[in-house]
Amino acid sequence: MTVSPAMEPTTASSPAVAPAASPEPAAREASARRFLMCRPEHFAVTYAINPWMDPDAGADRDRAVAQWEALRDAYLALGHRVELIEPVEGLPDMVFAANGALVVGGRVYGARFRHPERAAEGPAYAEWFRRNGFADVLEPEHVNEGEGDFLVLDDLILAGTGFRTDVAAHQEAQEFLGRPVVTLRLVDPRFYHLDTALFPLGGRNVAYYPGAFSPGSRAVLERLFPDALIADEADAVVLGLNAVCDGRHVVVNAEARGLIAQLRGRGYEPVPVDLSELRKAGGGPKCCTLEIRM
């Protein structure tokens, strides 16, 4: 543990010592990731199932496609592998691939959506995994929305509830995946999925917005992650925390300027992207990105 100058023991004979310079940020190492994405071929905002969605505001599909392609290209430029699932007509939110499953150790915990508008996405993603050689795919009994509410760290899984995913799904995922699952309760409807309010920083740390969580869940986060990066509301409301970190690079919404500055200060390399059109449906970089962990 680093001891601050105020805590250091002194003696009468101790020479005066100038305060130490602030340490340089720790070196960060990236690791290649495997992602599943879905081109927003049928993207539209035709219903409202979260506070971001307004069917009267309109959505530009071509602009959404261009922004999505820039996100995919950013991943490829960083050396990550991107696979594609075929979009299904009539499923405008299928672009948000993170909600389609949770994959850990090659085992696929499928999604079961809260709202009927998205119900067909769960089977579509499960079928993709089966067709692509994943033998262990669980059709869930309980409502859960994949990586929207399950975020994986080195030795545990953080799981959100309050708006979409049932707490019973946390236990179901733990039993299937054999990883400890920590429940966190979301209380602000703007942050309806865990991945809108928190993202793993690689290893054992996270970034999060405290205002999205219940008091008890904030206390859990403070205990588990005393060195967490704390985002403010201004960065949270542009879905800055809907980000993807590979251990060094953080693909993040460009509008989250304060968060980007904090990340640089800790030795990460932000990769700003513009997903403003997809944000009209409540999505950002992470929403578009399902990680396949083998």
C-alpha positions in Angstrom: 0.0 0.0 0.0 1.3 3.5 -0.8 1.6 5.6 2.3 0.9 9.3 2.0 3.4 11.7 3.5 0.9 12.6 6.3 0.9 8.9 7.4 4.7 8.4 7.3 6.3 8.0 10.7 8.8 10.7 11.6 11.6 11.0 14.2 13.5 14.0 15.6 16.5 13.1 13.5 14.6 12.5 10.3 15.9 14.9 7.5 13.4 17.1 5.7 12.2 15.4 2.6 10.5 17.1 -0.3 7.0 15.7 -1.2 7.2 13.0 -3.7 6.0 13.7 -7.3 2.7 12.2 -8.3 3.3 8.7 -9.7 3.0 8.1 -13.4 -0.2 6.2 -14.4 0.3 2.4 -14.5 1.2 0.9 -17.8 -1.9 -0.8 -19.4 -1.8 -3.8 -21.5 -4.4 -4.6 -24.2 -5.7 -8.1 -24.9 -7.3 -9.1 -28.2 -11.0 -9.7 -27.9 -13.7 -11.5 -29.9 -16.9 -9.7 -30.5 -20.3 -10.4 -32.0 -22.1 -7.5 -33.6 -25.3 -6.9 -35.7 -25.4 -4.4 -38.5 -28.4 -2.0 -37.9 -30.0 -2.8 -41.2 -33.5 -2.5 -39.7 -32.8 0.1 -37.0 -35.7 2.4 -36.2 -37.4 3.8 -33.1 -40.9 2.6 -33.5 -41.8 2.0 -29.8 -40.7 3.2 -26.4 -39.4 0.7 -23.8 -36.9 3.0 -22.1 -36.7 6.8 -21.4 -34.4 7.4 -24.4 -36.8 6.2 -27.0 -39.2 8.6 -28.7 -40.9 7.3 -31.8 -41.9 10.9 -32.8 -38.3 12.1 -32.8 -37.3 10.0 -35.8 -34.2 8.0 -36.4 -31.9 8.1 -39.4 -31.1 4.5 -40.3 -28.3 5.4 -42.8 -26.6 7.5 -40.2 -26.9 4.7 -37.6 -25.3 2.3 -40.1 -22.4 4.7 -40.7 -21.8 5.2 -37.0 -22.0 1.4 -36.4 -19.5 0.8 -39.2 -17.1 3.3 -37.6 -17.4 1.4 -34.3 -16.7 -1.9 -36.0 -13.7 -0.4 -37.8 -12.4 0.9 -34.5 -12.4 -2.6 -33.1 -10.7 -4.0 -36.1 -8.0 -1.3 -36.0 -7.3 -2.3 -32.4 -6.7 -5.9 -33.4 -10.0 -7.3 -32.2 -12.0 -10.0 -34.0 -15.5 -9.0 -35.1 -18.1 -11.6 -36.1 -21.6 -10.7 -37.4 -25.0 -12.0 -36.9 -27.6 -11.5 -39.6 -30.1 -8.8 -38.7 -33.7 -9.9 -38.7 -36.4 -7.7 -40.2 -38.9 -6.5 -37.6 -36.3 -6.5 -34.8 -35.0 -2.9 -34.9 -33.1 -3.3 -31.6 -31.2 -6.4 -32.6 -28.2 -4.1 -33.3 -27.7 -4.1 -29.5 -25.9 -7.4 -29.5 -24.8 -7.2 -25.9 -28.3 -8.0 -24.8 -28.4 -11.2 -26.8 -26.4 -13.5 -24.4 -23.7 -13.8 -21.8 -20.7 -15.9 -22.9 -18.1 -17.1 -20.3 -15.6 -20.0 -20.9 -17.4 -20.9 -24.1 -20.7 -21.4 -22.3 -23.6 -19.4 -23.6 -26.3 -18.2 -21.1 -29.1 -17.1 -23.4 -31.3 -14.0 -23.1 -35.0 -13.8 -22.3 -36.3 -10.3 -22.9 -38.6 -8.3 -20.6 -40.5 -6.7 -23.4 -42.4 -8.5 -26.1 -41.0 -6.2 -28.8 -37.6 -7.8 -28.3 -38.6 -11.3 -27.4 -37.5 -12.9 -30.7 -34.0 -11.6 -30.3 -33.1 -14.2 -27.6 -33.8 -17.3 -29.8 -32.0 -15.6 -32.8 -28.8 -15.1 -30.9 -29.0 -18.6 -29.3 -29.4 -20.1 -32.8 -26.3 -18.2 -34.0 -24.2 -19.7 -31.3 -25.5 -23.2 -32.0 -24.8 -22.8 -35.7 -21.3 -21.6 -34.9 -20.2 -24.6 -32.8 -21.2 -23.6 -29.3 -22.6 -26.8 -27.8 -23.4 -25.5 -24.3 -26.2 -23.0 -24.8 -28.7 -22.5 -22.0 -32.2 -21.4 -22.7 -32.9 -19.4 -19.5 -36.0 -19.8 -17.3 -35.7 -16.3 -16.0 -35.9 -12.8 -17.6 -32.4 -11.5 -18.4 -31.0 -9.3 -21.0 -27.5 -10.7 -21.5 -24.5 -8.4 -21.1 -26.9 -5.5 -20.7 -27.1 -6.6 -17.1 -24.2 -9.0 -16.7 -20.6 -7.5 -16.7 -17.6 -9.9 -16.4 -14.5 -9.2 -14.4 -11.5 -11.5 -13.8 -13.0 -13.4 -10.9 -16.7 -12.4 -10.6 -19.7 -11.2 -12.6 -21.6 -8.0 -11.7 -25.3 -8.3 -12.3 -27.9 -5.6 -12.6 -31.6 -5.7 -11.6 -34.4 -3.2 -11.1 -35.7 -2.6 -14.6 -35.0 -5.5 -16.9 -33.2 -8.6 -15.5 -34.8 -10.6 -12.6 -32.7 -11.3 -9.6 -33.5 -15.0 -10.1 -31.5 -14.9 -13.3 -28.4 -13.9 -11.3 -28.6 -17.3 -9.5 -29.4 -19.1 -12.7 -26.3 -17.6 -14.4 -24.1 -18.4 -11.4 -25.1 -22.0 -11.4 -24.6 -22.4 -15.1 -21.3 -20.5 -15.5 -19.7 -21.4 -12.1 -18.7 -17.8 -11.4 -19.7 -15.7 -8.4 -22.4 -13.2 -9.3 -22.8 -9.9 -7.3 -26.3 -8.3 -7.5 -26.5 -4.5 -8.0 -29.8 -2.7 -8.0 -30.4 0.1 -10.5 -32.8 2.9 -9.4 -32.7 5.5 -12.2 -34.7 4.6 -15.3 -32.3 6.4 -17.6 -29.8 3.7 -16.6 -32.1 0.7 -17.2 -29.3 -1.7 -17.9 -26.1 -2.2 -15.8 -24.0 -1.5 -18.9 -25.4 2.0 -19.1 -24.0 2.9 -15.6 -20.8 0.8 -15.2 -18.1 -0.8 -17.2 -15.1 -3.0 -16.3 -11.7 -1.4 -16.7 -9.9 -4.7 -17.2 -8.6 -6.8 -14.4 -10.3 -6.0 -11.1 -11.5 -2.5 -11.4 -14.5 -0.6 -12.8 -15.8 2.9 -13.7 -19.4 3.8 -12.7 -21.9 6.5 -11.9 -23.1 6.2 -8.3 -26.4 7.9 -8.9 -27.7 5.0 -10.9 -27.5 2.6 -7.9 -29.4 2.0 -4.7 -27.6 3.0 -1.5 -26.8 -0.6 -0.6 -25.4 -1.3 -4.1 -23.3 1.8 -3.9 -21.9 0.6 -0.6 -21.1 -2.8 -2.3 -19.3 -1.0 -5.2 -17.3 1.1 -2.7 -16.2 -2.0 -0.8 -15.3 -4.0 -3.9 -13.7 -1.2 -5.9 -12.2 1.4 -3.6 -10.1 2.7 -6.5 -12.9 2.8 -9.0 -13.2 5.6 -11.6 -16.2 7.7 -10.6 -18.1 9.3 -13.4 -20.4 12.4 -13.0 -23.9 12.8 -14.3 -22.9 14.8 -17.3 -20.9 11.9 -18.7 -23.4 9.3 -17.6 -26.3 11.0 -19.4 -24.5 10.8 -22.8 -24.0 7.0 -22.1 -20.3 7.5 -21.5 -20.3 4.5 -19.3 -21.6 2.3 -22.1 -18.0 1.7 -23.0 -15.7 -1.2 -23.9 -12.2 -1.6 -22.4 -9.6 -4.1 -23.7 -7.3 -3.5 -20.8 -5.6 -0.5 -22.4 -8.0 1.1 -25.0 -11.5 2.3 -24.0 -14.0 2.7 -26.8 -16.2 5.4 -25.5 -18.8 7.9 -26.6 -17.0 11.1 -27.7 -19.3 13.4 -25.7 -18.1 12.0 -22.4 -15.3 14.5 -22.2 -14.8 14.4 -18.4 -14.7 10.6 -18.4 -12.2 10.6 -21.3 -9.9 13.0 -19.4 -10.1 10.7 -16.3 -9.3 7.7 -18.3 -6.2 9.4 -19.8 -5.1 10.4 -16.4 -5.1 6.7 -15.3 -3.1 5.6 -18.3 -5.8 4.3 -20.5 -6.1 5.3 -24.2 -9.7 6.5 -25.0 -11.0 5.8 -28.5 -13.9 8.2 -28.9 -16.7 7.3 -31.2 -20.0 8.9 -32.2 -23.1 6.7 -31.7 -25.5 9.6 -31.2 -28.1 8.1 -33.6 -28.1 4.7 -31.9 -28.4 6.6 -28.6 -31.9 7.5 -29.7 -32.8 4.0 -28.7 -30.7 4.0 -25.5 -27.6 2.4 -26.9 -23.9 3.0 -27.1 -20.6 1.2 -27.9 -21.1 -1.6 -25.3 -24.8 -2.1 -26.3 -23.6 -2.9 -29.8 -20.9 -5.4 -28.6 -21.3 -8.9 -27.3 -18.0 -10.3 -26.1 -17.3 -14.0 -26.8 -15.1 -15.4 -24.0 -13.7 -18.8 -24.5 
